[in-house]
Structures are given as C-alpha cells and as structure tokens.
Amino acid sequence: MSDYIGLDVSLEDTHLCVVDGSGAVTARAVARTDPDDLAKAIRSLAPKVTTVVLETGGQSAWLQQGLAALGLPAVIVDARQAKKALSARLNKTDCNDAEGLAQLARTGWYREVLAKRAGTRRIRTVLMARELLVRQRRDLANQMRGLLRGFGLAVGRIGHAGFEARVRELAQAEPALLAALEPLLTVRRVLDRQIDALTGQLGTIARDSQDARRLMSVPGVGVLTALAFITAIDQPGRFARSCDVGAYLGLTSRRYQSGQVDWSGRISKQGDALARAMLYEAANALMTRVKRWTRQKAWAVRLAGRRGGAKARVALARKLAVTLHRIWVDGTTFNWANEPA
C-alpha cells in the first residue's frame, strides 16, 4: 500500500505525518528542518513513500530540491490552497497541519508549485535587497517631511537629488531641528550608496544574461523589470500559452459567478508583487517617456481616453508580460516595424 507524507515546516523543527492509501495515520515524527535529517526520518517511517508534500514558504525551495536530490518525491503545494483545506479542522496544531498535508498528497487535491533554481534565487535576493533599501529610503524621507511639517515647514515637490539641500534650507531657522535631522540625512546618504551598489550589480547581471538583454529590447523595459520578470517566471516553458502569464502575475480581473450573479472585479494581485510593480512602471514609462509609437502604446493611449490612465497602465502591463514571455520563448527581440519575423 502507498504511503503519503505531509511536512509542516517551521524554522527549527518539522512535523511529519504518514498516511496510507485509505487515509489512516500510520506514523508521526519530528525532525530538524534539514534535507538530510528529513530524508532519514522519511525513509525510517515510510521506505516506499509515494509523495512528500510541503507548503510554499521561505525554506520550501531549499528543502524540496534537497529532498529531490536524495531521491525522494517531494512536492511544493500552494499554501493559499492548502490553507482552505487545513482551516476545516477544529484545532490548528503542527501535527494536524502535517496530517492535513498528507491527506492532500493522498487525494491529489493540490496545486504544485515550481521550486525556482538556485541561480534565479540568487538574483532574486539582490532584487529584494535593493527593493527593501528603496522602501526604507522612502519611509525615511516621509518621516523627515512629517517632522518639518510639525513646524509649519513644507518640503513640497522636490527631486531626489535636491531633497537634502531643501531639508537643510528649511531647518536653518530651527538649529535643534537641524541637529535632529542630521543623523537621518546621514542614513539617507548611506542608503543611496548601497542602492547604487546593488543597482550596479543588477546591471552587470543583466549585461551577462542574453535573455535579459533580449527582454530589454521592449520599449519601457529596463534592467529591473527584465530581471524581476525572469526571476518571477524562472522557466518560461512552464506556460503553454503566453497569455497565461498575465493571470499568473495577478494582472487579470477576478470573476465571481453564482446563479444569476456574474461580475468581474479588480485585478487579483496574486503572484509576484515585485514583477507586477515593475511591469506597471514599464507600462507607465512606455506611455509617458518613450517618444516612438508602438502598437502597444497606441492601444493603451486609446484605452486611457475611454477608461482612464490607471486602468490603461494595468492593461498595458499585462500586454507587456505576454510580449516578454513570447520573446523569451522564441529567442527573438522586439519588432518595432511590425514586420514578419
């Protein structure tokens, strides 16, 4: 009889539960969160295991690839889908969650999630580190604006380069205020240098990647958008149709249909948030900064006249996602003249 194992992963320990083909629990155990320790426990509990299931999480790709390298059939499942099934239990415990995951493995009622390759995860780490520093710099600037506003001093609309000079100019009338803001300005300069360093690393990665260079041939798409898209998709062959990429990145509308009710709402915003944000920025750049016209830009401008600029940018971001995936799969570059490839 086949055995199925669910792994409820935490930072230090992982709970294991084994169920047989009839759904009866045959064994439980706790092992250290490490591929070697988990493989040893799995082989001792179920030597002929059919499927090992764990949820998406910070350590899931590392564990899944480690277990697969050791010859175990490990599968990552969508945590949002698993949560729906696990929430039916009265009590939430690690043991119950492991059992629920094992039952999902037995029934096959789960959505498998691809574990991204190690190289992709390394690029992703640089992207996320830069994004974190950019958010911290923005929050720091907003805090300084708020402190000045408390004294009736408004920074106003100012570019990034002139922000520090403007803050110093306003704070001259309050020496104590300037002394309080000086450490914040120092931290902001440090953040600027580190963001520039990470941006340089990403530029080097993009120059060394043939795929990234081809994606950057699309107007509006730069280094950050190309790398964010590549790390979000990882393997373009996952999608049989390029039009499915927009839904995967949360750029298509939700739908609710029941009886006589059938409506479409706002975009789902599921999937990779960074890639979605970068595609929106690329769409905005194409509509406002790129002077040369393309079919995509003309379509988006007409749509903006009917539905508004924000909706047009979201729709154009979805079109860009489809275009980028097609270019990636075909090994081509962007065709400005609409000539046959």
C-alpha positions in Angstrom: 0.0 0.0 0.0 1.2 3.5 -0.8 2.3 5.9 1.8 1.9 9.7 1.7 3.8 12.2 3.9 3.0 15.8 4.9 5.7 18.1 6.2 4.7 21.1 8.4 7.9 23.1 8.2 9.0 25.6 10.9 12.3 27.4 11.4 14.0 24.7 13.6 11.8 21.6 13.5 9.5 20.0 11.0 6.5 17.8 11.9 6.0 14.7 9.7 2.8 12.7 9.3 2.4 9.5 7.3 -1.0 8.2 6.0 -1.7 5.1 4.0 -3.9 4.7 0.9 -7.0 4.6 3.0 -6.2 7.8 4.8 -5.3 6.2 8.2 -2.4 7.8 10.1 0.4 5.2 10.4 3.2 7.3 11.9 4.2 10.7 13.2 7.6 12.2 13.9 9.5 15.5 14.4 12.8 16.1 12.7 15.2 19.0 12.4 14.5 21.3 9.4 17.3 20.0 7.2 17.1 17.9 4.0 19.4 15.2 5.3 17.6 14.8 8.6 14.2 14.8 7.0 15.3 12.2 4.4 16.5 10.0 7.2 13.2 10.3 9.1 11.1 9.7 5.9 13.0 6.6 5.0 12.6 5.2 8.5 8.9 5.9 8.6 7.9 5.1 5.0 10.6 3.4 2.9 8.3 3.3 -0.2 6.7 6.7 0.1 4.7 7.9 -2.9 4.6 11.7 -2.4 6.0 14.1 0.2 4.1 17.4 0.4 5.2 20.7 1.9 3.8 24.2 1.7 5.3 27.2 0.0 7.5 29.2 2.3 10.9 30.7 2.8 12.6 27.3 3.1 10.4 25.3 0.8 12.6 25.5 -2.4 15.7 24.6 -0.5 14.1 21.6 1.2 12.3 20.4 -1.9 15.4 20.4 -4.0 17.5 18.8 -1.2 14.9 16.0 -0.8 14.7 15.5 -4.6 18.5 15.3 -4.8 18.3 12.5 -2.2 15.8 10.6 -4.4 12.5 11.5 -2.5 9.4 12.6 -4.4 9.0 15.9 -2.7 6.3 18.4 -4.0 5.7 22.0 -3.0 2.0 22.9 -2.9 0.3 26.4 -2.9 -0.1 27.5 0.7 -3.2 29.5 0.0 -5.0 26.4 -1.4 -3.7 24.3 1.4 -5.0 26.8 4.0 -8.5 26.4 2.7 -8.3 22.6 3.4 -6.5 22.9 6.7 -8.9 25.5 8.1 -11.7 22.9 8.2 -10.0 21.4 11.3 -11.2 22.5 14.7 -7.8 22.9 16.2 -4.7 24.2 14.5 -1.5 22.5 15.5 1.6 21.5 13.7 0.6 17.8 14.0 -2.8 18.5 12.5 -1.3 20.6 9.7 1.1 17.8 8.8 -1.7 15.3 8.7 -3.8 17.6 6.5 -0.9 18.0 4.1 -0.5 14.2 4.0 -4.2 13.8 3.1 -3.8 16.4 0.3 -1.0 14.3 -1.0 -3.1 11.2 -0.9 -6.1 12.7 -2.7 -4.0 14.7 -5.2 -6.2 17.8 -4.5 -3.4 20.3 -4.6 -1.7 22.7 -6.9 2.0 22.0 -7.4 4.4 25.0 -7.2 7.7 25.0 -9.1 10.8 25.4 -7.0 13.0 28.1 -8.5 16.5 27.3 -9.5 19.4 28.4 -7.2 20.8 30.9 -9.7 17.4 32.5 -10.0 17.1 32.7 -6.2 20.4 34.5 -6.0 19.4 37.2 -8.5 16.1 37.5 -6.6 18.0 38.1 -3.4 19.8 41.1 -4.9 16.5 42.4 -6.3 14.7 42.1 -2.9 17.6 43.6 -1.0 17.5 46.7 -3.3 13.7 46.9 -3.0 14.0 46.8 0.8 16.5 49.7 0.8 14.4 51.7 -1.6 11.4 51.4 0.7 13.5 52.4 3.8 14.8 55.4 1.9 11.3 56.4 1.0 10.0 55.9 4.6 12.9 58.0 5.9 12.1 60.8 3.6 8.5 60.8 4.6 9.4 60.9 8.3 11.6 63.9 7.7 8.8 65.6 5.8 6.5 64.9 8.7 9.0 66.3 11.3 9.3 69.5 9.3 5.6 69.8 8.8 5.2 69.9 12.6 6.9 73.3 12.5 4.9 74.6 9.5 7.7 73.8 7.1 6.7 72.1 3.8 9.3 70.4 1.7 7.0 70.4 -1.3 7.6 68.6 -4.6 11.3 68.1 -5.0 13.5 65.8 -6.9 15.6 63.1 -5.2 18.9 65.0 -5.8 17.7 68.2 -4.3 15.9 66.7 -1.2 18.8 67.1 1.3 19.5 70.7 0.3 15.8 71.5 0.6 15.7 70.0 4.1 18.7 71.9 5.3 17.3 75.1 3.9 14.1 74.7 5.8 15.7 73.6 9.0 18.1 76.6 9.2 15.6 78.5 11.3 15.5 75.8 13.9 19.0 74.7 15.0 17.6 72.0 17.3 15.5 70.6 14.4 18.6 70.5 12.1 20.5 68.6 14.8 17.8 66.0 14.9 17.5 65.7 11.2 21.3 65.4 10.6 21.5 61.7 11.6 18.6 60.9 9.3 20.2 62.7 6.4 23.4 60.7 7.0 21.5 57.4 7.0 19.8 58.5 3.7 23.2 59.1 2.1 24.3 55.6 3.2 21.1 54.1 1.7 21.8 56.0 -1.6 25.3 54.5 -1.8 24.1 51.0 -1.1 21.2 51.2 -3.5 23.6 52.4 -6.2 25.9 49.5 -5.5 23.1 46.9 -5.7 21.8 48.6 -8.9 25.3 48.2 -10.4 25.3 44.5 -9.5 22.0 44.1 -11.2 23.2 45.9 -14.3 26.2 43.6 -14.5 23.9 40.6 -14.2 21.6 41.9 -17.0 24.6 42.5 -19.3 25.8 39.0 -18.8 22.3 37.5 -19.5 21.3 37.1 -23.1 17.7 36.6 -22.0 17.7 39.8 -20.1 19.2 41.8 -23.0 16.5 40.5 -25.3 13.7 41.4 -22.9 15.2 44.9 -22.6 14.7 45.4 -26.3 11.0 46.0 -25.4 10.4 49.8 -25.1 9.9 50.8 -21.4 11.6 47.6 -20.1 14.8 48.2 -18.2 17.2 46.2 -16.1 14.9 45.9 -13.0 11.8 45.0 -15.0 13.7 42.4 -17.1 15.3 40.7 -14.1 12.2 40.9 -11.9 10.2 39.2 -14.7 12.9 36.5 -15.3 13.1 35.7 -11.6 9.3 35.6 -11.2 8.9 33.1 -14.1 12.2 31.3 -13.9 11.4 28.7 -16.6 9.3 30.0 -19.5 8.3 26.5 -20.6 6.0 26.3 -17.6 3.3 28.2 -19.6 1.8 26.6 -22.6 0.4 29.9 -23.6 1.9 33.3 -23.2 -1.5 34.8 -22.4 -1.5 32.8 -19.1 1.4 34.9 -17.7 -0.8 37.9 -17.0 -3.0 35.8 -14.8 0.0 34.2 -13.0 1.3 37.7 -12.1 -2.1 38.9 -10.9 -2.8 41.3 -13.7 -6.2 39.9 -14.7 -9.5 40.7 -13.1 -11.2 38.5 -10.6 -14.5 36.8 -11.5 -17.5 35.8 -9.3 -20.3 33.8 -10.8 -23.1 32.2 -8.9 -26.6 31.6 -10.2 -27.8 34.9 -11.8 -24.8 36.8 -10.5 -21.8 37.2 -12.8 -19.3 40.0 -12.4 -15.7 40.8 -13.0 -13.8 42.9 -10.4 -10.4 44.4 -10.0 -7.2 42.6 -10.8 -6.4 39.7 -8.5 -2.9 40.9 -7.4 -1.8 37.3 -6.9 1.6 36.1 -7.7 4.9 38.0 -7.7 4.3 41.6 -6.4 7.7 42.9 -7.4 7.3 41.7 -11.0 3.8 43.2 -11.2 5.0 46.6 -9.9 7.9 46.6 -12.3 5.7 45.8 -15.2 3.4 48.7 -14.2 6.4 51.0 -14.1 7.4 49.8 -17.5 3.9 50.5 -18.8 4.0 54.0 -17.4 7.4 54.6 -19.0 6.1 53.4 -22.4 3.1 55.7 -22.2 4.8 58.8 -20.9 8.5 58.7 -21.7 9.0 56.6 -24.8 8.6 59.0 -27.8 8.4 56.4 -30.5 5.0 54.9 -31.1 4.3 51.2 -31.0 1.1 49.2 -31.4 1.0 48.6 -27.6 1.4 52.3 -26.8 -1.3 53.4 -29.3 -3.7 50.8 -27.9 -3.0 51.9 -24.3 -3.5 55.6 -25.2 -6.8 54.9 -26.8 -7.9 52.8 -23.8 -6.8 55.6 -21.4 -9.2 58.0 -23.2 -12.1 55.7 -22.6 -11.3 54.1 -19.2 -8.6 56.3 -17.5 -4.9 56.2 -17.3 -4.5 53.9 -14.3 -6.6 51.1 -15.9 -4.8 51.6 -19.2 -1.4 51.1 -17.5 -2.5 47.9 -15.8 -3.8 46.6 -19.1 -0.6 47.6 -20.8 1.4 45.9 -18.1 -0.4 42.6 -18.8 0.3 43.0 -22.5 4.0 43.6 -21.8 4.1 40.4 -19.7 2.7 38.5 -22.6 5.2 40.1 -25.0 8.1 39.5 -22.7 7.2 35.8 -22.4 6.8 35.3 -26.1 10.2 37.0 -26.8 11.8 34.8 -24.1 10.4 31.6 -25.6 11.0 32.4 -29.2 14.5 33.8 -28.7 13.7 37.0 -30.6 13.8 40.7 -29.9 11.1 43.4 -30.0 9.9 44.2 -33.5 9.3 47.9 -33.9 8.2 47.9 -37.5 5.6 45.1 -37.2 7.4 43.2 -40.0 7.2 39.4 -40.2 9.9 37.7 -38.0 
